[in-house]
């Protein structure tokens, strides 16, 4: 009976050893998967911060564009005033030159 008991214990210890080896193999795979997951999470964090910077830049550009669009009618009006002023001065100078030519004044 002692031999049967020893054999039974050896078999049970062998089963426990195989189970522990399986657990060890599984734990190794889990550790590798966690390492990959950590890398993916880090890449995701970098991508998220890059997207946030891009959206902030787009928001700033939209604000600047809105300001330019808001002042565009005034700029158009000012530009037309300047162009009309230049034409008025050119017309006055032309009139003075023609007047001097016709009157013969030096």
C-alpha positions, 0 to 999 in steps of 0.5 A: 500500500505504501508503494501505491501511495508513493506512486499516487503522490508522484503522479499528483506531483507530476500533474501539479508540476505540469499545471505549474508549467502551464501557468508559467507559460500563460503568465509569460504570454500575459506579460508579453501582451501587457508589454504590447498593450503598454506600448499601444497605450503610449502611442495612443497618448502621443496620437491624442496629444498630437490631435489636440495640438492640431485641433488647437491650431485649427481653432486659432486659425479659425479665430484669425479668419473670422477676425479677417472676415469681420474687418473685410468690408471696412478694408474694402471701403478704405481701399476704395477711398484710397484708390479714389483719392489717388485718382482725384490727385492724379486728375487735379495734377493733370488739370493743372498741367493741362491748364499750364500748357494751355495758358503758356505759364511757366 
